[in-house]
């Protein structure tokens, strides 16, 4: 890897609406800011604008909560309709307590509330709605990469990131939900350390580390900087999608 890396938040990304051509809007904002993408650059894109373009909204007024959702809502202290949407996107409720519900998302992520959010979205005509994760984050990253490669005659990487909490640690960090054009998980097993001893267990969550850095610029509130260009990283390993970062259930020691 390179010894210096730059992160550049792209200004001027407009509010994204369902059906918007997200790739075209990002390219337009890059051009207006006189920022060209070069081969090896990595474009980190906030999950939320990908979901908005995909129209992953659900209006709570249209949701009929099940008995299970009502029971969990009483225990967690949240709207039963919201809980029903979380359940609809989840394969398993892993843990819950007042104000917190950890689930296994249908895509394999173990996360709070299936990543379903009400912040930084417009609530039309005063009616509450929620935003789901993208349908296929890795697939969306592949499509965006193809558009960026064509627009700038380059070979870039793309990461779709979101904020996750972590066991044993306070606070959220950016992680990669989807990725294309980079080795999301770098296998170092068998590589020699500085004294020649071969690594036994080490794998590096490259895409998560890049996503976490980008999240520092994106922010969590009203910063309005959902796209970050990362420059200066090089990899010898073959590209791997972000699905490689999801630990299989049989290897999960905490479920």
C-alpha positions in Angstrom: 0.0 0.0 0.0 1.1 3.6 -0.6 2.6 5.6 2.3 0.2 8.5 1.8 -3.5 8.6 1.1 -5.8 11.5 0.4 -9.5 11.7 1.0 -11.5 14.4 -0.8 -15.2 15.1 -0.2 -17.0 15.9 -3.4 -19.0 19.2 -3.1 -22.3 19.9 -4.7 -24.0 16.5 -4.6 -27.7 17.4 -4.9 -30.5 15.9 -2.8 -31.2 12.5 -4.4 -34.7 11.5 -5.3 -36.2 8.2 -6.4 -35.2 7.3 -10.0 -32.3 9.8 -10.2 -29.3 8.7 -12.3 -26.9 8.6 -9.3 -23.8 7.9 -11.4 -24.5 10.8 -13.7 -25.1 13.2 -10.8 -21.8 12.2 -9.2 -19.9 12.6 -12.4 -21.5 16.0 -12.9 -20.5 17.1 -9.4 -16.9 15.8 -10.0 -16.7 17.8 -13.2 -18.0 21.0 -11.7 -15.4 20.6 -8.9 -12.7 20.0 -11.5 -12.0 16.6 -10.0 -11.1 13.8 -12.4 -11.0 10.2 -11.4 -7.8 8.3 -12.0 -7.1 4.6 -12.2 -6.7 3.3 -8.7 -9.0 6.0 -7.1 -11.8 4.7 -4.9 -15.1 6.4 -4.8 -16.9 6.0 -1.4 -20.6 6.6 -1.6 -23.0 6.9 1.3 -25.6 4.1 1.4 -28.4 6.5 1.9 -28.1 8.2 -1.5 -28.0 4.8 -3.2 -31.1 3.8 -1.3 -32.9 7.0 -2.2 -32.1 6.6 -5.9 -33.5 3.0 -5.7 -36.7 4.4 -4.0 -36.2 2.2 -0.9 -38.7 4.2 1.0 -41.5 2.7 3.1 -44.4 4.8 4.4 -45.2 3.8 7.9 -48.9 4.5 7.3 -49.0 1.6 4.9 -47.5 -0.9 7.3 -49.7 -3.3 9.3 -47.6 -4.6 12.3 -47.8 -8.3 13.1 -48.3 -9.7 16.6 -44.5 -10.3 16.9 -43.8 -6.7 15.9 -46.3 -5.4 18.5 -44.7 -7.6 21.2 -41.1 -6.5 20.3 -42.3 -2.8 20.1 -43.5 -3.0 23.7 -40.2 -4.4 24.8 -38.0 -2.1 22.7 -40.1 1.0 23.0 -40.4 1.8 19.3 -43.3 2.2 16.8 -44.7 -1.3 16.0 -44.9 -0.3 12.3 -41.2 0.5 12.3 -40.4 -2.9 14.0 -42.5 -4.7 11.4 -40.3 -3.1 8.6 -37.2 -4.2 10.5 -38.5 -7.7 10.7 -39.4 -7.8 7.0 -35.7 -7.1 6.2 -34.3 -9.5 8.7 -33.7 -13.2 9.0 -33.2 -13.3 12.8 -33.5 -11.1 15.9 -30.2 -11.5 17.6 -30.6 -9.3 20.7 -33.0 -6.6 21.9 -33.4 -4.3 24.9 -35.1 -1.0 25.4 -34.4 1.3 22.4 -32.0 -1.3 20.7 -32.7 -4.2 18.4 -29.8 -6.1 16.8 -30.8 -8.3 13.8 -29.3 -10.4 11.1 -30.2 -8.6 7.9 -31.3 -10.6 4.9 -27.9 -9.7 3.2 -26.0 -11.2 6.2 -25.1 -8.1 8.1 -25.6 -8.2 11.9 -26.6 -4.7 12.7 -29.0 -2.4 14.6 -32.5 -2.2 13.2 -31.6 -3.8 9.8 -30.0 -0.5 8.9 -33.4 1.1 8.5 -33.3 4.8 9.2 -35.4 7.9 9.5 -32.7 10.5 9.8 -31.6 12.7 6.8 -34.6 11.8 4.7 -37.6 13.9 3.7 -41.0 12.9 5.3 -43.5 13.8 2.6 -46.6 15.8 3.7 -45.7 15.2 7.3 -46.1 11.4 6.9 -43.4 9.3 8.6 -41.4 7.0 6.4 -38.2 5.0 6.6 -35.4 4.1 4.2 -34.2 0.6 3.7 -30.7 -0.5 2.6 -30.0 -1.0 -1.1 -31.4 -4.2 -2.6 -27.9 -5.4 -3.7 -25.1 -3.2 -2.5 -22.3 -5.2 -4.3 -24.4 -5.1 -7.5 -24.9 -1.4 -7.2 -21.2 -0.9 -6.7 -20.4 -2.8 -9.8 -22.9 -0.7 -11.9 -21.5 2.6 -10.5 -17.9 1.5 -11.1 -18.8 0.7 -14.8 -20.2 4.2 -15.2 -17.3 6.0 -13.6 -14.8 3.9 -15.5 -16.5 4.9 -18.8 -16.8 8.6 -17.9 -13.2 9.1 -16.9 -11.4 6.4 -19.0 -10.1 4.9 -15.8 -10.3 1.8 -13.6 -11.6 2.9 -10.2 -13.0 1.2 -7.1 -16.3 1.8 -5.5 -17.4 1.4 -1.9 -21.0 1.8 -0.6 -20.7 2.6 3.1 -22.9 2.8 6.1 -22.4 3.4 9.8 -22.3 0.4 12.1 -22.0 0.0 15.9 -19.6 -2.7 17.2 -19.6 -5.1 20.1 -17.5 -3.9 23.0 -16.9 -0.5 21.6 -19.0 2.7 21.8 -19.8 4.8 18.8 -20.4 4.0 15.1 -17.8 3.7 12.3 -18.2 3.4 8.5 -18.2 0.0 7.0 -18.5 -1.3 3.5 -21.9 -2.7 2.5 -21.0 -3.0 -1.2 -17.7 -2.9 -3.1 -16.3 -3.3 -6.6 -12.8 -3.0 -8.1 -10.8 -3.5 -4.9 -9.9 -6.4 -2.5 -12.5 -5.8 0.2 -10.9 -8.5 2.4 -7.1 -8.9 2.1 -5.9 -12.4 3.1 -2.4 -12.1 4.7 -2.3 -15.8 5.9 1.1 -17.3 4.9 2.7 -13.9 4.4 6.0 -13.3 6.4 6.1 -10.8 9.2 9.0 -8.5 9.7 11.0 -11.3 11.3 10.0 -13.9 8.6 7.4 -15.7 10.7 4.4 -16.6 8.6 1.0 -15.0 9.5 -1.5 -17.5 10.8 -4.8 -15.7 11.1 -4.5 -12.2 9.7 -7.1 -10.9 7.3 -7.4 -7.1 6.7 -10.9 -5.6 6.2 -9.5 -3.1 3.6 -12.9 -1.9 2.4 -14.1 -1.2 6.0 -10.9 0.7 6.8 -11.4 2.9 3.7 -15.1 3.4 4.5 -14.3 4.4 8.1 -11.9 7.1 6.9 -14.5 8.4 4.4 -17.1 8.6 7.1 -15.0 11.2 8.9 -15.6 13.6 6.0 -19.2 12.5 5.3 -20.3 13.1 8.9 -23.6 11.8 10.4 -25.8 14.9 10.4 -26.2 17.9 8.1 -22.8 17.8 6.4 -24.3 16.9 3.0 -21.1 15.3 1.7 -22.1 11.8 0.7 -19.3 11.1 -1.8 -15.6 10.9 -1.0 -12.7 10.2 -3.4 -9.8 8.3 -2.0 -6.4 8.4 -3.8 -3.1 6.8 -3.2 -3.9 3.2 -2.3 -2.5 0.3 -4.5 -3.2 -3.4 -4.2 -1.7 -6.5 -5.7 -4.6 -8.7 -4.7 -7.6 -9.5 -6.9 -10.9 -7.6 -6.3 -13.3 -9.1 -3.9 -16.9 -7.9 -3.2 -18.0 -6.6 0.2 -19.9 -9.9 0.8 -16.5 -11.4 1.7 -16.5 -9.3 4.8 -19.6 -11.0 6.2 -18.6 -13.7 8.7 -20.6 -16.9 8.1 -23.0 -17.8 10.9 -21.1 -21.0 11.7 -18.0 -19.0 12.4 -19.8 -16.4 14.5 -18.9 -17.0 18.1 -21.4 -14.5 19.5 -24.7 -15.9 18.2 
